[in-house]
């Protein structure tokens, strides 16, 4: 008598692929996200020569100052 591996039902069934989200829409922006968008645009306009990384640091500093006042 030869031992045969047991058949798994899952190995016989076709594999399912993940489909994208259906009808989820866009996520709502947080206060921080909104602030980042407006501040990055404002600083880019006012100081076009500043690299993105430096602008990002300034925006975060401005956010922290704003949150400290609230």
C-alpha positions in Angstrom: 0.0 0.0 0.0 1.4 3.4 -1.1 0.7 6.5 0.9 -0.8 9.2 -1.3 -1.0 12.8 -0.3 -4.5 13.9 0.7 -6.2 16.2 -1.8 -7.0 19.6 -0.5 -10.2 21.3 -1.8 -8.3 24.6 -1.9 -5.6 23.2 -4.3 -8.3 22.1 -6.8 -10.2 25.4 -6.8 -8.9 28.2 -9.0 -7.1 31.0 -7.1 -9.0 34.2 -6.7 -7.3 37.5 -7.5 -7.8 40.6 -5.5 -9.9 43.2 -7.3 -9.6 46.9 -6.6 -11.9 48.7 -4.2 -15.4 49.1 -5.5 -17.1 52.4 -5.1 -14.8 53.5 -2.3 -14.1 56.9 -3.7 -11.3 59.1 -2.4 -10.4 59.3 1.2 -11.2 62.6 3.0 -8.3 64.8 3.6 -7.3 65.5 7.1 -6.6 69.0 8.5 -2.9 68.3 8.2 -3.2 67.2 4.5 -5.2 70.3 3.6 -2.6 72.5 5.4 0.2 70.7 3.6 -1.3 71.3 0.2 -2.0 74.9 0.7 1.3 75.7 2.5 3.4 73.8 0.0 1.8 75.7 -2.9 2.2 79.0 -1.1 5.9 78.5 -0.3 6.6 77.2 -3.8 5.1 80.4 -5.2 6.9 82.7 -2.7 10.3 80.9 -2.7 10.6 79.0 -6.0 14.4 78.3 -5.4 13.9 76.3 -2.2 14.2 72.6 -2.6 11.1 70.4 -1.9 12.7 68.9 1.2 13.4 72.3 2.7 9.9 73.5 1.9 8.5 70.4 3.6 10.4 71.2 6.7 9.1 74.8 6.8 5.5 73.6 6.3 5.9 71.1 9.2 7.3 73.9 11.4 4.4 76.2 10.5 2.0 73.3 11.3 3.5 72.8 14.7 3.3 76.5 15.4 -0.3 76.6 14.4 -1.1 73.5 16.5 0.6 75.1 19.5 -1.7 78.2 19.2 -4.9 76.1 19.1 
